[in-house]
């Protein structure tokens, strides 16, 4: 398509500014949120200063919003046209547009089944995910059609050369399985992809992973495989029947016990991985949370930031060790967050599932709160979970019977709480479990807890 067909930002800004009432519903593109600011309004921009601007009046905001949606709808329409032409012309996987005779010669072996992440890219096929994929490339290039089209084409060429279609079948050994894993979703349904960097502190593991050029290239392939595996959990669907799927993920990188990036090979492979993922997986990461951040990492993060776009930077959230639980619980429910990060999720849990919702209690500074778990029936075992954001509290557990003539039973004497707690108690008479939490700090504390009862046959019955 000729360069004259490209969209000029100046033309778009001036186009029909006085006709904002004439917003046209334009199929699937209208149903999607093309305002890329909405993707980032999640509190994740705090690390980067922004220029103070004069507030817009409500009517000015409305006009600007209409103009923006029109221009972006137009950009999507043009990109659809360019992709359609490139696929039908059989030059989508070429470095440059061939002449007409060459196109006609290659049309005999025309491949219209070109797809990306399982979504056909030929717009005329009408797949509900095509526009979603194209919008990701547009957002990554600030809705500049030519740049988005070239990015898409380079991605397809890279995938062919890198042989990504079969990468999920490759075996990189069991050692890396616990370095990157998928576990649960955030509060908005985005899959959570955990990256545990502390595993590389082991010298032997380090040598096996980064000890040679071949090993480093294998690591890059494994990193791409990890990304492709997470994508299997995404859904590129619109808002129609069966639509509304989540098409991006949340990356959580844990730097606890992570080795310093003083090694030249590590810096190079990190730079290569970051650049590769940014160039070929646009807008697939909704939020990037880095936890247990040591002081030395901030300098490294500054260097890495030179190789990523401002839009990608805005997705980063950094949390020091003392703020891990508080940060993650803003985005992840306590029932889904693993216990090692301050949540309630345990491996192979037979007592609770993510469907068992937690209750929340606030303990103000310098106060004591009690949590009462009623136990009106005997012959059951009560199981409870509890976690405190920020720890530094004392707690005590006891059973108080309903009958005033019975003895109170101390289940856990007062001690300092430094991790998620689970306990259980067999109820042989009606009463209540009372958990007392004291907060002597200068910050209020959030407690999340849940409990359940299960019928239990007393042990002495088995011995009769």
LOBA-255387 format. One record per residue (C-alpha): residue in three letters; z, y, x. Coordinates in steps of 0.05 Angstrom, whole numbers. Layout:
N
+------+--------+--------+--------+
! resn !      z !      y !      x !
+------+--------+--------+--------+
!  ALA !      Z !      Y !      X !
...
+------+--------+--------+--------+
END
This chain:
464
+------+--------+--------+--------+
! resn !      z !      y !      x !
+------+--------+--------+--------+
!  UNK !      0 !      0 !      0 !
!  UNK !    -18 !     69 !     28 !
!  UNK !     35 !    113 !     58 !
!  UNK !     21 !    166 !      5 !
!  UNK !     53 !    120 !    -46 !
!  UNK !    121 !    123 !    -12 !
!  UNK !    175 !    161 !    -47 !
!  UNK !    194 !    229 !    -19 !
!  UNK !    267 !    245 !    -25 !
!  UNK !    251 !    319 !    -35 !
!  UNK !    204 !    302 !    -92 !
!  UNK !    255 !    258 !   -124 !
!  UNK !    309 !    311 !   -121 !
!  UNK !    264 !    361 !   -157 !
!  UNK !    235 !    313 !   -208 !
!  UNK !    249 !    330 !   -281 !
!  UNK !    317 !    361 !   -267 !
!  UNK !    313 !    398 !   -334 !
!  UNK !    297 !    335 !   -375 !
!  UNK !    360 !    294 !   -363 !
!  UNK !    363 !    276 !   -437 !
!  UNK !    300 !    234 !   -429 !
!  UNK !    333 !    175 !   -393 !
!  UNK !    287 !    115 !   -401 !
!  UNK !    314 !     44 !   -408 !
!  UNK !    272 !      8 !   -357 !
!  UNK !    285 !    -67 !   -365 !
!  UNK !    330 !   -103 !   -315 !
!  UNK !    334 !    -44 !   -267 !
!  UNK !    370 !     -2 !   -319 !
!  UNK !    423 !    -55 !   -331 !
!  UNK !    443 !    -56 !   -258 !
!  UNK !    487 !     -5 !   -224 !
!  UNK !    442 !     31 !   -176 !
!  UNK !    493 !     82 !   -155 !
!  UNK !    513 !     56 !    -87 !
!  UNK !    575 !    100 !    -86 !
!  UNK !    606 !     56 !   -139 !
!  UNK !    604 !     -3 !    -91 !
!  UNK !    648 !     34 !    -42 !
!  UNK !    698 !     69 !    -88 !
!  UNK !    752 !     17 !    -73 !
!  UNK !    798 !     53 !    -25 !
!  UNK !    761 !     24 !     35 !
!  UNK !    736 !     91 !     64 !
!  UNK !    803 !    115 !     91 !
!  UNK !    785 !    100 !    163 !
!  UNK !    727 !    150 !    165 !
!  UNK !    733 !    225 !    153 !
!  UNK !    687 !    257 !    102 !
!  UNK !    664 !    329 !     95 !
!  UNK !    699 !    370 !     42 !
!  UNK !    651 !    393 !    -12 !
!  UNK !    657 !    441 !    -70 !
!  UNK !    673 !    401 !   -134 !
!  UNK !    615 !    396 !   -183 !
!  UNK !    621 !    417 !   -255 !
!  UNK !    617 !    361 !   -307 !
!  UNK !    547 !    381 !   -330 !
!  UNK !    523 !    384 !   -257 !
!  UNK !    551 !    314 !   -245 !
!  UNK !    514 !    289 !   -307 !
!  UNK !    447 !    318 !   -286 !
!  UNK !    456 !    292 !   -214 !
!  UNK !    473 !    223 !   -240 !
!  UNK !    411 !    221 !   -285 !
!  UNK !    366 !    245 !   -228 !
!  UNK !    396 !    193 !   -180 !
!  UNK !    386 !    136 !   -228 !
!  UNK !    315 !    157 !   -243 !
!  UNK !    297 !    162 !   -169 !
!  UNK !    328 !     95 !   -153 !
!  UNK !    295 !     62 !   -212 !
!  UNK !    230 !     89 !   -186 !
!  UNK !    246 !     63 !   -117 !
!  UNK !    258 !     -7 !   -145 !
!  UNK !    193 !     -4 !   -184 !
!  UNK !    154 !     14 !   -121 !
!  UNK !    188 !    -39 !    -79 !
!  UNK !    172 !    -91 !   -132 !
!  UNK !     99 !    -70 !   -128 !
!  UNK !     97 !    -74 !    -52 !
!  UNK !    130 !   -142 !    -51 !
!  UNK !     83 !   -168 !   -105 !
!  UNK !     23 !   -143 !    -65 !
!  UNK !     49 !   -173 !      0 !
!  UNK !     64 !   -241 !    -30 !
!  UNK !     -2 !   -246 !    -67 !
!  UNK !    -38 !   -218 !     -7 !
!  UNK !     -3 !   -271 !     36 !
!  UNK !     20 !   -221 !     89 !
!  UNK !     94 !   -217 !     72 !
!  UNK !    109 !   -260 !    134 !
!  UNK !     63 !   -221 !    180 !
!  UNK !     80 !   -165 !    228 !
!  UNK !     26 !   -120 !    199 !
!  UNK !    -20 !   -115 !    139 !
!  UNK !    -84 !   -154 !    153 !
!  UNK !   -153 !   -131 !    133 !
!  UNK !   -182 !   -153 !     66 !
!  UNK !   -228 !   -207 !     95 !
!  UNK !   -170 !   -241 !    129 !
!  UNK !   -129 !   -238 !     66 !
!  UNK !   -184 !   -270 !     26 !
!  UNK !   -191 !   -325 !     78 !
!  UNK !   -117 !   -341 !     75 !
!  UNK !   -113 !   -337 !     -1 !
!  UNK !   -137 !   -409 !     -3 !
!  UNK !    -69 !   -430 !     23 !
!  UNK !    -31 !   -377 !    -17 !
!  UNK !     44 !   -387 !    -18 !
!  UNK !     75 !   -355 !    -80 !
!  UNK !    139 !   -394 !    -74 !
!  UNK !    171 !   -350 !    -21 !
!  UNK !    245 !   -343 !    -38 !
!  UNK !    309 !   -316 !     -9 !
!  UNK !    376 !   -350 !    -22 !
!  UNK !    344 !   -391 !    -76 !
!  UNK !    314 !   -331 !   -112 !
!  UNK !    237 !   -325 !   -118 !
!  UNK !    214 !   -259 !    -88 !
!  UNK !    150 !   -253 !   -129 !
!  UNK !    170 !   -203 !   -183 !
!  UNK !    117 !   -227 !   -233 !
!  UNK !    153 !   -293 !   -238 !
!  UNK !    207 !   -257 !   -277 !
!  UNK !    268 !   -289 !   -244 !
!  UNK !    331 !   -252 !   -263 !
!  UNK !    355 !   -250 !   -190 !
!  UNK !    294 !   -218 !   -158 !
!  UNK !    314 !   -147 !   -174 !
!  UNK !    385 !   -160 !   -150 !
!  UNK !    358 !   -183 !    -82 !
!  UNK !    310 !   -125 !    -76 !
!  UNK !    365 !    -76 !    -94 !
!  UNK !    408 !   -101 !    -37 !
!  UNK !    353 !    -83 !     13 !
!  UNK !    343 !    -16 !    -20 !
!  UNK !    418 !      1 !    -17 !
!  UNK !    421 !    -20 !     56 !
!  UNK !    365 !     30 !     71 !
!  UNK !    389 !     87 !     26 !
!  UNK !    334 !     72 !    -24 !
!  UNK !    278 !     88 !     25 !
!  UNK !    225 !     40 !      0 !
!  UNK !    185 !     31 !     65 !
!  UNK !    247 !     18 !    106 !
!  UNK !    273 !    -31 !     54 !
!  UNK !    206 !    -68 !     50 !
!  UNK !    203 !    -74 !    126 !
!  UNK !    275 !    -98 !    129 !
!  UNK !    259 !   -152 !     77 !
!  UNK !    197 !   -174 !    115 !
!  UNK !    234 !   -177 !    181 !
!  UNK !    289 !   -218 !    149 !
!  UNK !    239 !   -268 !    122 !
!  UNK !    204 !   -273 !    190 !
!  UNK !    272 !   -282 !    225 !
!  UNK !    293 !   -336 !    176 !
!  UNK !    229 !   -374 !    190 !
!  UNK !    237 !   -369 !    265 !
!  UNK !    312 !   -384 !    263 !
!  UNK !    300 !   -443 !    216 !
!  UNK !    355 !   -422 !    168 !
!  UNK !    329 !   -465 !    110 !
!  UNK !    356 !   -528 !    143 !
!  UNK !    417 !   -498 !    177 !
!  UNK !    466 !   -524 !    125 !
!  UNK !    450 !   -595 !    147 !
!  UNK !    467 !   -582 !    220 !
!  UNK !    532 !   -609 !    248 !
!  UNK !    571 !   -565 !    296 !
!  UNK !    632 !   -610 !    301 !
!  UNK !    700 !   -610 !    265 !
!  UNK !    732 !   -559 !    313 !
!  UNK !    701 !   -499 !    278 !
!  UNK !    716 !   -522 !    206 !
!  UNK !    784 !   -487 !    205 !
!  UNK !    758 !   -423 !    238 !
!  UNK !    718 !   -401 !    177 !
!  UNK !    733 !   -428 !    107 !
!  UNK !    726 !   -407 !     34 !
!  UNK !    788 !   -406 !     -9 !
!  UNK !    793 !   -374 !    -77 !
!  UNK !    768 !   -307 !   -103 !
!  UNK !    793 !   -236 !   -106 !
!  UNK !    814 !   -202 !   -171 !
!  UNK !    741 !   -186 !   -187 !
!  UNK !    715 !   -256 !   -174 !
!  UNK !    686 !   -246 !   -104 !
!  UNK !    693 !   -309 !    -60 !
!  UNK !    743 !   -301 !     -4 !
!  UNK !    718 !   -321 !     65 !
!  UNK !    773 !   -327 !    117 !
!  UNK !    759 !   -321 !    191 !
!  UNK !    816 !   -345 !    235 !
!  UNK !    805 !   -317 !    305 !
!  UNK !    870 !   -343 !    334 !
!  UNK !    838 !   -411 !    345 !
!  UNK !    799 !   -383 !    404 !
!  UNK !    863 !   -371 !    443 !
!  UNK !    862 !   -444 !    464 !
!  UNK !    827 !   -445 !    531 !
!  UNK !    794 !   -512 !    521 !
!  UNK !    768 !   -492 !    453 !
!  UNK !    743 !   -427 !    483 !
!  UNK !    706 !   -464 !    538 !
!  UNK !    673 !   -511 !    488 !
!  UNK !    651 !   -452 !    445 !
!  UNK !    630 !   -398 !    495 !
!  UNK !    627 !   -435 !    562 !
!  UNK !    551 !   -432 !    569 !
!  UNK !    490 !   -396 !    542 !
!  UNK !    472 !   -457 !    500 !
!  UNK !    542 !   -459 !    472 !
!  UNK !    539 !   -385 !    454 !
!  UNK !    473 !   -394 !    419 !
!  UNK !    503 !   -453 !    382 !
!  UNK !    560 !   -408 !    361 !
!  UNK !    510 !   -358 !    333 !
!  UNK !    477 !   -413 !    293 !
!  UNK !    545 !   -436 !    268 !
!  UNK !    561 !   -365 !    247 !
!  UNK !    496 !   -361 !    208 !
!  UNK !    511 !   -428 !    176 !
!  UNK !    579 !   -402 !    154 !
!  UNK !    546 !   -343 !    121 !
!  UNK !    495 !   -387 !     86 !
!  UNK !    551 !   -432 !     62 !
!  UNK !    588 !   -374 !     30 !
!  UNK !    524 !   -351 !     -3 !
!  UNK !    522 !   -418 !    -39 !
!  UNK !    582 !   -392 !    -78 !
!  UNK !    547 !   -329 !   -101 !
!  UNK !    506 !   -320 !   -164 !
!  UNK !    445 !   -275 !   -165 !
!  UNK !    440 !   -265 !   -240 !
!  UNK !    432 !   -206 !   -286 !
!  UNK !    472 !   -187 !   -348 !
!  UNK !    433 !   -231 !   -396 !
!  UNK !    451 !   -300 !   -421 !
!  UNK !    488 !   -338 !   -367 !
!  UNK !    487 !   -276 !   -323 !
!  UNK !    540 !   -231 !   -296 !
!  UNK !    550 !   -272 !   -233 !
!  UNK !    583 !   -244 !   -170 !
!  UNK !    532 !   -231 !   -116 !
!  UNK !    576 !   -210 !    -57 !
!  UNK !    637 !   -235 !    -19 !
!  UNK !    701 !   -211 !     13 !
!  UNK !    709 !   -226 !     87 !
!  UNK !    781 !   -232 !    112 !
!  UNK !    787 !   -234 !    188 !
!  UNK !    855 !   -255 !    216 !
!  UNK !    866 !   -229 !    287 !
!  UNK !    935 !   -261 !    296 !
!  UNK !    938 !   -291 !    367 !
!  UNK !    865 !   -272 !    377 !
!  UNK !    844 !   -266 !    451 !
!  UNK !    826 !   -197 !    476 !
!  UNK !    751 !   -182 !    480 !
!  UNK !    755 !   -170 !    555 !
!  UNK !    706 !   -226 !    568 !
!  UNK !    634 !   -200 !    576 !
!  UNK !    604 !   -261 !    543 !
!  UNK !    649 !   -253 !    482 !
!  UNK !    630 !   -179 !    475 !
!  UNK !    556 !   -197 !    478 !
!  UNK !    559 !   -254 !    428 !
!  UNK !    602 !   -211 !    381 !
!  UNK !    552 !   -154 !    384 !
!  UNK !    494 !   -202 !    372 !
!  UNK !    528 !   -235 !    313 !
!  UNK !    547 !   -168 !    281 !
!  UNK !    477 !   -140 !    289 !
!  UNK !    444 !   -204 !    264 !
!  UNK !    486 !   -207 !    201 !
!  UNK !    478 !   -133 !    186 !
!  UNK !    402 !   -136 !    194 !
!  UNK !    390 !   -200 !    153 !
!  UNK !    446 !   -203 !    102 !
!  UNK !    447 !   -135 !     68 !
!  UNK !    500 !   -118 !     16 !
!  UNK !    528 !   -189 !     14 !
!  UNK !    596 !   -167 !     39 !
!  UNK !    633 !   -128 !    -15 !
!  UNK !    694 !   -114 !     28 !
!  UNK !    713 !   -132 !    100 !
!  UNK !    789 !   -136 !    110 !
!  UNK !    815 !   -144 !    181 !
!  UNK !    889 !   -165 !    183 !
!  UNK !    942 !   -173 !    236 !
!  UNK !    906 !   -120 !    276 !
!  UNK !    935 !   -110 !    346 !
!  UNK !    933 !    -41 !    378 !
!  UNK !    880 !    -62 !    428 !
!  UNK !    831 !    -78 !    372 !
!  UNK !    823 !     -6 !    351 !
!  UNK !    784 !     11 !    414 !
!  UNK !    742 !    -52 !    405 !
!  UNK !    729 !    -33 !    332 !
!  UNK !    706 !     36 !    354 !
!  UNK !    655 !      5 !    401 !
!  UNK !    630 !    -45 !    348 !
!  UNK !    623 !     13 !    298 !
!  UNK !    568 !     43 !    341 !
!  UNK !    523 !    -16 !    322 !
!  UNK !    535 !    -16 !    247 !
!  UNK !    514 !     32 !    192 !
!  UNK !    559 !     83 !    159 !
!  UNK !    552 !     44 !     94 !
!  UNK !    578 !    -19 !    128 !
!  UNK !    634 !     20 !    161 !
!  UNK !    659 !     42 !     93 !
!  UNK !    673 !    -30 !     73 !
!  UNK !    723 !    -41 !    129 !
!  UNK !    799 !    -42 !    117 !
!  UNK !    846 !    -52 !    175 !
!  UNK !    918 !    -76 !    166 !
!  UNK !    973 !    -81 !    218 !
!  UNK !   1018 !   -144 !    217 !
!  UNK !   1072 !   -110 !    176 !
!  UNK !   1022 !    -90 !    122 !
!  UNK !    983 !   -155 !    113 !
!  UNK !   1013 !   -178 !     47 !
!  UNK !   1014 !   -108 !     17 !
!  UNK !    941 !    -97 !     35 !
!  UNK !    915 !   -165 !     12 !
!  UNK !    954 !   -164 !    -54 !
!  UNK !    917 !   -100 !    -74 !
!  UNK !    854 !   -142 !    -80 !
!  UNK !    878 !   -215 !    -85 !
!  UNK !    924 !   -243 !   -138 !
!  UNK !    989 !   -274 !   -110 !
!  UNK !    971 !   -342 !   -141 !
!  UNK !    907 !   -343 !    -99 !
!  UNK !    933 !   -314 !    -34 !
!  UNK !    956 !   -367 !     17 !
!  UNK !   1031 !   -368 !     33 !
!  UNK !   1018 !   -351 !    106 !
!  UNK !    992 !   -284 !     83 !
!  UNK !   1049 !   -270 !     35 !
!  UNK !   1021 !   -303 !    -28 !
!  UNK !   1040 !   -365 !    -68 !
!  UNK !    980 !   -410 !    -55 !
!  UNK !    999 !   -475 !    -19 !
!  UNK !    954 !   -530 !      8 !
!  UNK !    950 !   -593 !    -36 !
!  UNK !    999 !   -563 !    -86 !
!  UNK !   1020 !   -613 !   -140 !
!  UNK !   1068 !   -564 !   -174 !
!  UNK !   1027 !   -501 !   -187 !
!  UNK !    955 !   -480 !   -192 !
!  UNK !    920 !   -412 !   -191 !
!  UNK !    923 !   -413 !   -267 !
!  UNK !    999 !   -409 !   -265 !
!  UNK !   1007 !   -333 !   -264 !
!  UNK !   1063 !   -299 !   -227 !
!  UNK !   1110 !   -246 !   -255 !
!  UNK !   1128 !   -183 !   -217 !
!  UNK !   1195 !   -149 !   -206 !
!  UNK !   1207 !    -83 !   -168 !
!  UNK !   1269 !    -77 !   -126 !
!  UNK !   1284 !     -4 !   -112 !
!  UNK !   1312 !     19 !    -46 !
!  UNK !   1387 !      5 !    -38 !
!  UNK !   1392 !    -36 !   -102 !
!  UNK !   1401 !   -108 !   -125 !
!  UNK !   1358 !   -143 !   -176 !
!  UNK !   1369 !   -210 !   -210 !
!  UNK !   1315 !   -258 !   -235 !
!  UNK !   1338 !   -303 !   -290 !
!  UNK !   1301 !   -368 !   -306 !
!  UNK !   1325 !   -397 !   -372 !
!  UNK !   1338 !   -473 !   -374 !
!  UNK !   1355 !   -488 !   -447 !
!  UNK !   1341 !   -562 !   -442 !
!  UNK !   1372 !   -616 !   -398 !
!  UNK !   1335 !   -675 !   -368 !
!  UNK !   1283 !   -631 !   -334 !
!  UNK !   1270 !   -605 !   -263 !
!  UNK !   1256 !   -531 !   -255 !
!  UNK !   1211 !   -511 !   -198 !
!  UNK !   1202 !   -439 !   -176 !
!  UNK !   1160 !   -399 !   -126 !
!  UNK !   1178 !   -331 !    -99 !
!  UNK !   1149 !   -282 !    -49 !
!  UNK !   1168 !   -211 !    -29 !
!  UNK !   1119 !   -160 !     -3 !
!  UNK !   1144 !   -135 !     63 !
!  UNK !   1203 !   -184 !     66 !
!  UNK !   1268 !   -153 !     94 !
!  UNK !   1310 !   -172 !     34 !
!  UNK !   1368 !   -219 !     23 !
!  UNK !   1369 !   -269 !    -33 !
!  UNK !   1415 !   -320 !    -65 !
!  UNK !   1401 !   -376 !   -115 !
!  UNK !   1451 !   -407 !   -163 !
!  UNK !   1455 !   -446 !   -228 !
!  UNK !   1499 !   -417 !   -282 !
!  UNK !   1513 !   -466 !   -339 !
!  UNK !   1516 !   -444 !   -411 !
!  UNK !   1583 !   -478 !   -421 !
!  UNK !   1637 !   -432 !   -394 !
!  UNK !   1679 !   -492 !   -377 !
!  UNK !   1627 !   -519 !   -328 !
!  UNK !   1622 !   -501 !   -255 !
!  UNK !   1570 !   -455 !   -226 !
!  UNK !   1528 !   -487 !   -172 !
!  UNK !   1506 !   -449 !   -110 !
!  UNK !   1435 !   -472 !    -93 !
!  UNK !   1420 !   -425 !    -35 !
!  UNK !   1472 !   -380 !     -3 !
!  UNK !   1453 !   -309 !     13 !
!  UNK !   1405 !   -304 !     71 !
!  UNK !   1348 !   -260 !     95 !
!  UNK !   1280 !   -276 !     67 !
!  UNK !   1222 !   -280 !    116 !
!  UNK !   1172 !   -324 !     82 !
!  UNK !   1150 !   -349 !     13 !
!  UNK !   1204 !   -392 !    -20 !
!  UNK !   1198 !   -454 !    -63 !
!  UNK !   1258 !   -491 !    -92 !
!  UNK !   1275 !   -538 !   -149 !
!  UNK !   1336 !   -562 !   -187 !
!  UNK !   1349 !   -618 !   -236 !
!  UNK !   1380 !   -592 !   -301 !
!  UNK !   1433 !   -637 !   -331 !
!  UNK !   1461 !   -585 !   -379 !
!  UNK !   1433 !   -521 !   -410 !
!  UNK !   1440 !   -457 !   -370 !
!  UNK !   1399 !   -412 !   -325 !
!  UNK !   1376 !   -405 !   -253 !
!  UNK !   1396 !   -337 !   -225 !
!  UNK !   1362 !   -309 !   -163 !
!  UNK !   1395 !   -247 !   -134 !
!  UNK !   1353 !   -203 !    -88 !
!  UNK !   1383 !   -146 !    -48 !
!  UNK !   1341 !    -90 !    -17 !
!  UNK !   1378 !    -51 !     37 !
!  UNK !   1314 !    -19 !     65 !
!  UNK !   1286 !     50 !     51 !
!  UNK !   1225 !     22 !     16 !
!  UNK !   1219 !     -9 !    -52 !
!  UNK !   1200 !    -83 !    -53 !
!  UNK !   1153 !   -121 !    -99 !
!  UNK !   1173 !   -192 !   -118 !
!  UNK !   1124 !   -242 !   -146 !
!  UNK !   1152 !   -306 !   -176 !
!  UNK !   1134 !   -362 !   -224 !
!  UNK !   1169 !   -424 !   -250 !
!  UNK !   1157 !   -486 !   -291 !
!  UNK !   1197 !   -544 !   -320 !
!  UNK !   1177 !   -617 !   -317 !
!  UNK !   1211 !   -677 !   -350 !
!  UNK !   1248 !   -718 !   -298 !
!  UNK !   1284 !   -785 !   -300 !
!  UNK !   1349 !   -781 !   -260 !
!  UNK !   1352 !   -823 !   -197 !
!  UNK !   1413 !   -861 !   -220 !
!  UNK !   1373 !   -892 !   -277 !
!  UNK !   1331 !   -929 !   -226 !
!  UNK !   1392 !   -961 !   -195 !
!  UNK !   1423 !   -987 !   -259 !
+------+--------+--------+--------+
END
